[in-house]
Amino acid sequence: MPDLWSDLLACLDLHSVPAGDGRDTAVFSGPNQSLGYHRIFGGQLLAQFVRAAQLTCPDKSVKSLHALFPREGKPDEALRYRVQVQHQGRSFASVTVLAEQGSRVVATAAISLHAADEGPEQQATAPIGPLLSAEHKAGFDIIPWETRTNVDLDDTGSAAPELEFWMRTPAADATLAPALTGYATDLTLIGTALRPLEGVCQRGNGTAFHSAVTSHTLWFHRPFRTDEWLLLRQDSPVMAQGRCFGRGDVFTENGSLVASFAQEAMVRFP
């Protein structure tokens, strides 16, 4: 398996390809991560959606993204991202993106972008704690950078459906921060939702239960970097009807709220 960090960066290097029928504003192609898994990780799709929007509207920043995942992507087949610009103004733009493999649509996204603007600021969030020390270093299998947490998502005991973890990537261009953060937000929300269930943890996917993300939304509030410490604070307020819902916020080390996210997933037990 290649170095996971280099592999992820290669996935974010989307290449422009001819649009073909002329209905699309832009078309990009990109490789998949080499994770040894039977389907494409949703975080990769989120990150590549962000990059496709950024490349289509380079004078604006991604403000929000809502993605749907109707079917699994095949890791051994390249993806094609078809972008249509729905609106392009001086301050805002909106695009829709289809992620395709052959004739199959594996994911869709509606993305809003915004040019930097001036205005009043306020923030009403609970204070964050100090950065955890290195003894709390954790390993999330497919997040290829440093993470720290005092919660073990592999613990099968019962606990509140909450999780906080710190993360910091290797040196990375600030333009990649939304894509890299979107990637990270897709991994742990299902595991967080499962925490109240005695005898179950995220490692049981495919055996004790089956899960798949159905939708994921991101909002970006302020510019930030991922090669500086970020805190992801998340919780799951409900699991019902074979689905779980989770939400979270992303803070800088000084407590500035820079992004928020939410996710719904299918969770089926035998």
N, C-alpha and C positions, 0 to 999 in steps of 0.2 A: 504494500500500500504506500502511495507517495506521501510526502510530508503534508499533513492536513491543512496547514496554514497556506502553503504555496498552492495547494490544490484548490482551496477556496478562492484565493485571489485570482487564479486562472479562470474560475467560473464567472467572476465578476467582470472579466475582460470580454464584453460582448462585441461581436463583429457585425457590421452592417452588411446586409445582403440585398440583392435586387427585390423590389416589392412585388414584381410579377404582374398581378392584375390591375395595379394602379389604385385600388380602393384603400390601401393602407398608406399612412403618412411615412412610416418607417418600418423596416423589418430587421430584426437582429437574430443572430444565432449564438448559442453558447454551449459549452461542454457541461457535463454533469460531474459531481464529486465521485470519487472512487471510495465508497464507504463499505463495499461488500454487502450491501443491503438489497432486498428485492424490489424496492421502490425508491423514487427520488425523495429526499428529505424536503419537507415543505419549507424549511428555512432557506434552502437554496433557491426555491422558486420565489419567495418573498424578496430575497436580496437581488435576484435578477430582474424582477419586476421594477424595483426601485431604479436599478441601473438603466433599464430600457427607457423609463420616463425621463431620467436625468439627461440621457443622450439625445432624446427627442426634443427636450425643452431646456437647453443648457443655460439659459439666462434666468432660470427660476429654480427654487428648491422644492423638493417633495414635502408637501404639507400633510397629506393623509393618503392612505391606501386601504382599500377594502378588497380582499381576495377571496375567491371561492375555489374549492378543490373538488370538482365533480368526479374525477377518476384518478387512479394512480399513474404516475409517470414511470417509464422504463429507464433504468439507469444506464443501459447500454445503447440508448438512442438519443442523438442530439436534439436539443430543443430549438424551436423557432418562435420568436416573440413578434407578433403582429401588433403594431401600435397605430391607433387612430386618434388624432387630435380632435376632440369635440369642441373645444373653445381655446382660443389663444388671445389674451388681452395684455394690456400693459402690466397689470398686477397679478392676475390669476390665469391659470390654464388648467384644463382637464383633459385627460386622455383615458382611453380604454385599451387594455392589452390582453391578447389571447396568447397563451402558452400552448404550442401545438407540437405533437409528434406525429408525422405523417398527416393523416386526415383527422386525427383525434385531438380534441381540446382537453388538456389535462388540468388547466387552471385558467381563471380569468381574473382581471383586476380593474377596478376603477380608481384612478389616481388623480389627486388634485395637487397643483403646484402653485407657488406664491413667490413673488419677488420681494426681497427684503424691504421692510417698511418701518417707520417710526411710530411710536405711540406709547401710552402709559402702560406700566407693568404692575401686576400684583400676583401673589401666589398664596394659596390657602391649603397647605398640606401639613400633615404631621411631621415633626422633625425627624431627620434620619440619625442613626447612631454613627459612631466613629468607624472608620475603615477597620475591618477585622485583621488581626495579625496573621503572619505567614503560617502559623500553626493551624489555621483554619483552611488552608489550601485544599481545594476539592477538585475532583476530576469529572467533568461531564463529557461523556464519550466523544461526541462529535463537535464540541466547542473547542477549537484549536488555539486557545489562549488561556491565560491565568484566571482562575475563578476561586473565590473564597466564600464559604458559608458555614454556619453552625447547624445546618439541617441536613439529615441524611434521607434523601428521597428513596433509597433502597430499603429503609426500615419498614417492616411489615406491621409495626405497632400502630395504634390509633393516635392521631394528632390533629390539630386544627389545620384546615386547608389553606395554609399560608406558607410563603417562602420568600426569603430575602437572600440574594447573593450578589457579591461584588465581582466585577470583571474588568480586565484591562487587556487589550490586544497588543501585539508587537507594534512597532512604529507603522502608522498607516496614514494615508492622505485623508484629510478631513472630509473630502467629498464622498468617501466610502463609509462614513459613520452611519448614515441611515440604513444602508444596505447591510452592514455588519451587525448593527443592532437588531434590525428586522430578523436576521438569521438567528440570533440568540434567543429572541422572544418566542420562538416556535417550539422550543425543546422541552420545557419543564412545566407547562400549565396543566397537562393531563396528569402528570405525577403529583402536582399540587392538589388537584381535585380528588385524587384517590387517597390522600393521607388519612381522612377519617375512617376509612374502611379497614377494619382489623383483618390482618392476614394477607393483605394485598399491597403491592407497590408497583411502580412503573415497570419493573423488570418482568412483570407477568404478562406483558402484551404479547399476544399470540398463543398463550397457554391458558392463564387464568381468565383472561378477557381479550377482546379485540377492540382496537381503537384506531381512529383515523380523524384527522382534522378536517372539518367541513368548511370553516370560514375563519379568517384572521384579519384584524383591522389594526392599523398603526396610525398614530398621530405624532407629528414632530413639531415641537413648540419653539425651540431655540437652537441655534447652532451649537455643536459640541464635537468632541473628539472621542474616539474609542481607545486611543493609546494613553488616555488618562483614566483614572478609576471612575467607574460608574456603578451605581447600586440599582439592581432590579428588584423592586418590591411588588409582590403579586399575591393574589388570593383567588379562591373559587367560591362564589356565594351560593351556587346551586348545581346539583346533578339530578336530572329527572328525565323521564321518557327516553332513556337510552342515550342521553346526551349530557355533556358537562360543559360548563361555562366558566371561563377564567378571565381575569383582567389584571393589569399591572401598570406601574409607573417606572420611569427611568430617571435617576437623579445623578448629578455630578457629586463629587466628594464634598463640595461646599453646600450641597442641598438644593441646587437649582433644578427644577423639574424641566427636563429637556424632551421627553417623549412619553407617550402612553400607548397601551396596547390592550387588545381583547381578543378572545378566541372561543369558538364553539367547536366541539369535537364529538364524534360518535363514540360511545363506550358501551360495548355489549358483553354481558356475562352469560355463560352457558346456562 
